């Protein structure tokens, strides 16, 4: 399968919150600018250098076409910015908060995610057929 041309949001395939987040983002992304793939999948292995993989926290990871990696709150804000419209404005507002504060909030939610959201049965959220092409392994 060819390399996706745009940004790829890598997510924890065993996390219920990640599944919900991906489901919401894919529906908001009407232009189809984002591709989604599980952390540790084949695309992750091809697109993210092994040395960089080892240093990544258990987090959403957004890989941009220029090879940059964004994690935690920066990944969420970059994904919203890529979607555009109102969501780009929401991302700009989110950036008004200092990164350490945003990431502390992100990490607090991440610590409780396995208790608060049920573990998904599959690595990729179930999507209608017309959206399934936006997922890679």
N, C-alpha and C positions, 0 to 999 in steps of 0.2 A: 504494500500500500504506500503511495507517495507521501512524502512529508507534508503536513498541513502548512499552508502559506502564512497563516496569521498566528496570533497568540494561542497558546495552549495552557489551559488551567488543569494542573494535575491535582488530584484529590485522593484522600484516604478511602480506598474501596471498602473498608470495614467499618466506616463511621456513618451513623445515621444522619448526623447533622450535615456532614459533607454531601450526602445524597440529597438532602432537602435543599441545600445551598445550590448545588448543581441544577436541580430541577427548576428552581426559581430563576437562576441566571440564564438557563437555556430558553426559558419562556420570555424573559425580558429582552434577550438578544435577538430581536426580529431580523436584523441584517445578517446574522450568522457569522459574526466576526471572530467568535471564540470557538475553539475545539476543546473537548474535554477528554481526559485520559486518567487512568488510575496511577498513583505513585507506584513505582516498582514495575509497571507494565513495560512492554517492548518499546513503545514510543519514548517513555521516560528514559530508558536505558540508552536509546539512540541520541536523544536530544540534550540530555544533561550529562556532562562529564562525570565519570566515577568519583573523582576527587571532590567535585562540588556536591554530588549526591551524599557523600559521607558526612558533609558538614551541615546538611539541611535539617532543620527541626521537623517534628511531626506536624506539618502545617499544609495549608493550601500553598501551591507553588505555581506562579504564573511565569511561563517562559515566553518571551517576546521574540519576534522574528530576528532581531539583532543579537540574540543569544543571552540577553540579560535575564536574570532570575529575580523575581520579587516574591517575598514570603510574608506570611502573617497578614497584618492589616494592609500592607502595601499591595499584596496580591489582590485582595478584595477591591481596594480602591482603583487599582489599574484595570481590573476586569470591568468595573462599573464605568470607568472612563472610556474604555474601548467600546462599550455598548452604546454610549452616546446619549444625546437628548437630556432628559431630566436626570438620568443616572450619572451623567458626567458632571452635572451641577452638584448632585449629592456627593460625589467623590471629592469635588473641590471643597465642599463644606467639611467633609471628613478630614481633609488634609490640614484644616485649621487647627486641629488637635495635634499636639506634639507626638511624634512617632513613638517615644517610649510609653506614653499614656495609652495610645491606641493599641500598641502591642501588649501591654499589661492586660487590657480589657479582652483582647483576642485570646491571650493565653489563659485567662480565667475561665472563659467559656470553653476553650479547648480541653482544659483539665476535667470538666464535668460532662463533656459531650457523650461519653460512653454510658454514663448513668442516666442522662436525661433523654437520649434518643436511642431507640431500638437499633441494634445492629442489622444492617440490610442483608437480604438473602443472596444478593449478587453484587459483584463489584461495580457494575454500572446501573444507574437508575433505569427503571422501565420507562421507555419513551414511546410515543406514537411513531409509526414507521417513517413518517416524513422527517423526524428529528434524529433518527438513529445514526445517520451518516455523520453527525457531529461528534460521535464518540469514537475513540481509538483505543487500542490496547497497548 
